[in-house]
Amino acid sequence: MANIKIEEISSYIKERIKSYRDVLETKEVGTVIRVGDGIALVHGLDNAMNGELLEFPNGVYGMVLNLETNCVGAILFGDSSLIKEGDTVKCTKRILEVPVGDALIGRVIDPLGNPLDGKGVVNTSKYAAIEKKATGVMARQSVKVPLQTGLKVIDALVPIGRGQRELIIGDRQTGKTSIAVDAIINQRGKDVICIYVAIGQKESTVSTVVETLKRYNAMDYSIVVSASASNPSPLLYLAPYSGVTIGEEFMFKGKDVLIVYDDLSKHAVSYRELSLLLKRPPGREAYPGDVFYLHSRLLERAAKLSKELGGGSITALPIIETQAGDISAYIPTNVISITDGQIFLESNLFHSGVRPAINAGLSVSRVGGSAQIKAIKKVSGTLRLDLASYRELEAFTQFGSDLDPITKAKLERGKRTVEVLKQPLHQPLEVEKQVIILFALGHGYLDKVSLDKVKAFENSLFTSLESKEEGKRILDSIRETKELGNTEEIKAFLDKFVKEFSEI
């Protein structure tokens, strides 16, 4: 024993301590110190990354959302009642990913990629991180290719282009989802992949949307990502990011994608719930201060890529629910400032039978005519002004004043304009037919048609266009050239048709 030196003992102990610390660090495990309401606080994960996937007991996974001094705050994707204080948590060293690829087309999935349609596991080996930096300015090109919704009032007044972000906003039960579903149905045969993201909707509502898409064969090119009202808040928070990640996979392959977020009001509420549980600082109106960033980093991922990157696009249609038409509230103003325009739906119009119930005065597309074909741009030029002046005159004539013939004629034209812009549910219209009916309206062919016969006139006109040789030629010309073409030929056809219609 006398031969053993103190220095040797000291160095031996130091080596043992060093190796002991190494073993501890490689394990990367922590302990749950608080759990409930879809969140968990975990102590001991010193090297955890923001957005990292964590493995909890009983097959529950979570994601790091808060990095604090003494612990990390995680959101749980599963039943939080299966986790208790003192449980061991493991780091996975993986940022949260979702499955992507063609295998998802036609499927209904949750935000983690698990199937909800009873068709078995999604067969894809490719995954992508849900949080990504949006495509930079230089990697984009301007929005100039139309994305037709099939709704006359939108395609004529608030056109949407591929790569645009157009907000659909209005009170509940005003037809916001119906507009988005019609836009999806209208993409049949147009080589556009559609993604419908349901956030906090009733499961019966999501089921109705899926059945509608199936009925019109739209599920053949669509994906439904559903985080229903019964799901925990973390899944509602994750849903839109999962949807856009799936869409980006197609966009970077050069394809066009249409994504609907229904709705971002509920997304903001779920984020608010998580933030308050994680003790994030509140902002204006008791919403966490970074709720603007929550939606801006989502919507900025919609883009029209440059030709060098394949020219693919993501067109986003976020939906926001207002309270009593108040578009100046916190969440609506946030999303209005991020998007390229809004389609405002009004309860009064909806209940008076004007459907889609779009308020032409408050609705705007900041892309405008760039997202229209030349033919529809030409026939819809004065439509917004005509509608605005009609609404003004309509309000004025409620006082029962005597009207001169010119004012009377304007009122009658306005009534017919409103009637033409009405459209039945889930019956989108080809753009060439829209052009012809708007041409007929603008050139006075409906002025002498009684108001109750306007719809009959429109339907008969479309039947005549499809059945007669000259009608087919006019439609084919507009479809192929995107131009109005020979207006004299259109006028001659309409003159003949009006004469036939008046004899019925």
C-alpha positions, 0 to 999 in steps of 0.5 A: 500500500505504501507504494501507491501514490496519491497522484495515481489515486487522484487520476484514477478517480478523475478518469472514472468520473469522466467516463461516468459523465460521458455515459450520462450524456449519451443517454439523453433522458429526462423526467416528467415534472408536470403533465396535463392538458396536452403538455408536459414539463420535462427536467434533464433534457439539457441538449434538447432542440426546439421542435425535437420529437420526444419519446414518452412511455406508453407509445406517446410522442411529443414535441419540444416547444419551450426551452427554459432554464431548468426544463423543457416544455413539450406538447403531447401527440396522444392521451396525456392521461397515459403520462404521469409525473416521474416518467422517463422521457427520451430524446430522439435527435429527430425534428418532427416529420410527417409522411409525404408523397403520392401515396397520400393522394385520396387519403384522409389522415391526421396531422401525424400521417396516421390514416383515418379512412380505414384504408390501412397504413400510408405506404410511403418511406419519405418524410419531411420536417414540418417546420421549414423556412419559406422559399426566398424572394429570388426563388419565386416568380410573379403570380400570373397563371389563373387558378379557376374556382368555377364561381363567376363572382370570384373568377370575375371580381376577385381572381385567384392565381397559382401561388396566391394567398387569398383569405376567405372571411366571414361569420359562421354559416355564410358558406366559407367552406362551400367556396373552398370545396367548390374550388377543389371540385373545379380542379378536376382535370386541371392537374392540381393536387388539393389539400383540405386541412380541417382544424377543430371542425366537428367530425361529422362536418369533415365527413360531409366534406369528404363525402362531397369530394368523393361524390364529385370524384375530387378525392382522386387528386385530394388529401384531407388532413383532419384534426377534429374538435375532439383531438387535443390542442397539439394536433390542432396546432400541428395540422396546417403545418403538416398540410403545407409540408405535404404540399411542398413535396408536390410543389418542388416536383413542379406540380401545382397545389391548392391548400385550404386551411379551415379554419385559422381562427381555431388554429390561433385558439389552440395555439393560445391554449398551448401557450398559456399552459406553457406560460408564454407571454400574452400579447394584445387581447390576451393572445400570445405575442407571436400569433402573427408569426404563427400564421405568417410562417405558415402562409409565406410557404405558399409560393409560385416557384421560379422556372429554374426550380420547376415552376410548381406552386402552392395556392393557399385559401385560409379561412377565418371566422369573424364575430358579427362581421368584425374584420378589425379584430386581432386574428382577422387583421393579422391574416388580412395583412399576410394574404394577397386579398380577401373574399368577404362573405356577408350574413345579410346577403346569405340570408337574402338568397345571394349565394355565394354571399360575397360582398364585392365592395369589401372583397379584393384580390391584390393580384387582380387581372394578372390572374385572369385570362384576357377573355374574362378580364375584358367582359368583367371590366366594369362589373365591380363598378356596376354592382357598387352603383347598384347597391347605392341606388338600391339603398336610395330607392328605398325612400320611394323617390321617382326615378328617371329612365336612366336610373331605372335602367341601371337598377334593372341591370344591377338586379340582373347582375346579382341574379347572374352571379348567383350560383348553386352549391357544388356546380362550378362553371367552366371559364368559357361559359362564364365569359359568354354569360357575362358578355351577354349581361354586359351587352344588354341581352338580359335587359328584357328578360324578366328577373325570374327567368334569368336562371332559365335563360342562363341554363338554356344558353349553356345547353344551346352553346354545347349542342350547336356547331357555332356554339361549340366553336365559340367555346373551343376558341375561348378555351384554347386561345384564352381570348374573347375572339370574334365578338361579332360571331358571339353577338350573332349567336346571342341574337339568334338565341334571344329570339328563340328564347323569347318564343318559348 
